[in-house]
Amino acid sequence: MESKKSKKYPETTVGAYIFNNHGKLLLIRSRKWKDKYTVPGGHIELGENMFKALKREVKEETGLTIKNPKLFNVLECIYSKEFIKNKHFIFLEMSCKAKTTKIKIDNREAQSYVWIKPEEALKLNIDSYTIKSIKKYLKLKKDGFFK
């Protein structure tokens, strides 16, 4: 059961757009998003900065270690029917590089994963917020934001 506090304020979360050395993006298939593909991520704990939260969530969900996180998008998700619970989220979307490549998926968070070129990822069954962020990432990359 949700507390009154969680209903009173949006929940701020981080999303990790993790790229390997071949320029492929890691996507996970999640029951929380009704078996759609999404990116690893989760809540920022009280007193934790967003970059540490990103590294912690990625490690917990995938076993990966990441480097060079860069904030590139902020999205708001208000009571989306795509998510299994009635929640109001603020998503802080960050690109990063995988320092390690051995994945160990937390089955409570995801059922499977795929490394895929971002352009190709748009053809998969992905939640709409991840689609928006992938499109923004591709535009920013084209404009030279990511070096």
C-alpha positions in Angstrom: 0.0 0.0 0.0 1.3 3.4 -0.9 1.9 6.0 1.8 0.2 9.4 1.7 3.6 10.9 1.2 4.2 9.0 -2.0 0.9 10.1 -3.3 1.5 13.7 -2.4 4.7 14.2 -4.4 6.1 12.8 -7.7 8.8 10.1 -7.4 12.2 11.1 -9.0 13.9 8.3 -10.7 17.0 7.8 -12.9 17.2 5.9 -16.2 20.4 4.5 -17.6 21.0 4.6 -21.4 24.0 2.2 -21.2 26.2 1.9 -24.3 28.8 -0.8 -24.9 32.0 -0.3 -27.0 30.1 -1.2 -30.2 27.6 1.7 -29.7 24.8 -0.7 -28.7 22.2 0.3 -26.1 21.2 -2.1 -23.3 17.4 -2.6 -23.0 15.7 -4.8 -20.5 12.2 -6.3 -20.8 10.3 -5.5 -17.6 7.0 -6.7 -16.1 6.6 -3.3 -14.4 6.2 -1.9 -17.9 3.9 -4.7 -19.0 6.6 -6.7 -20.7 7.9 -3.8 -22.8 11.5 -3.0 -23.2 12.9 -0.1 -21.1 16.2 0.9 -19.5 17.6 0.0 -16.1 17.0 2.5 -13.4 15.1 3.4 -10.3 14.6 5.7 -7.4 17.0 8.2 -5.9 17.4 7.5 -2.2 17.2 10.4 0.3 20.6 12.0 0.5 21.9 10.3 -2.6 23.0 12.3 -5.7 21.5 11.3 -9.0 24.8 9.9 -10.5 25.4 7.6 -7.5 21.8 6.5 -7.7 22.3 5.7 -11.4 25.4 3.6 -10.7 23.7 1.8 -7.8 20.6 1.0 -9.7 22.5 -0.3 -12.7 24.7 -2.5 -10.5 21.6 -3.9 -8.7 19.6 -4.6 -11.8 22.3 -5.7 -14.3 25.5 -6.3 -12.4 27.2 -3.8 -14.7 29.6 -1.0 -13.7 29.2 2.2 -15.6 31.2 5.4 -16.3 30.7 8.9 -17.7 27.0 9.4 -16.9 25.6 12.5 -18.7 22.1 13.9 -18.1 20.4 14.3 -21.5 16.7 14.3 -20.9 14.0 14.9 -18.2 10.5 13.5 -18.6 7.4 13.5 -16.6 5.2 10.4 -16.4 1.8 11.1 -14.8 -0.3 8.0 -14.1 0.7 6.1 -17.3 -1.4 3.1 -18.2 1.9 1.6 -19.5 3.2 1.2 -15.9 1.7 -1.5 -13.6 1.0 1.0 -10.7 -0.7 4.4 -10.7 2.4 6.6 -10.2 3.7 10.1 -11.0 7.4 10.0 -11.9 10.0 12.5 -12.9 12.6 10.6 -15.0 16.2 11.8 -15.1 17.6 10.1 -18.2 21.3 9.7 -18.5 23.6 8.2 -21.1 26.7 6.3 -19.9 29.3 3.7 -20.9 29.5 0.2 -19.7 32.9 -0.4 -17.9 32.1 -4.1 -17.7 30.1 -6.3 -20.0 29.1 -9.3 -18.0 25.4 -8.9 -17.3 23.6 -10.5 -14.4 19.9 -9.6 -14.6 17.9 -9.2 -11.4 14.8 -11.3 -12.3 12.7 -9.1 -10.0 13.4 -6.2 -12.3 13.7 -7.7 -15.8 13.0 -10.9 -17.7 15.5 -10.5 -20.5 17.8 -8.0 -22.1 19.2 -7.0 -25.5 22.1 -4.9 -26.7 20.9 -3.1 -29.8 21.7 0.0 -31.9 19.4 2.8 -30.8 18.0 3.3 -34.3 17.0 -0.4 -34.4 15.7 -0.3 -30.8 12.8 1.9 -32.0 11.4 -1.1 -33.8 11.0 -3.1 -30.5 8.1 -3.1 -28.1 9.3 -0.2 -25.9 7.5 2.0 -23.4 6.7 5.4 -24.8 9.0 7.3 -22.4 12.0 5.3 -23.5 11.1 5.9 -27.2 11.1 9.6 -26.5 14.5 9.5 -24.8 16.0 7.4 -27.5 14.8 9.8 -30.2 16.2 12.7 -28.2 19.5 10.9 -27.7 19.8 10.3 -31.5 19.0 14.0 -32.2 21.6 15.2 -29.6 24.2 12.8 -30.9 23.6 14.1 -34.4 24.0 17.7 -33.1 27.3 16.8 -31.4 26.1 16.8 -27.8 27.8 13.4 -27.2 31.5 13.3 -28.0 
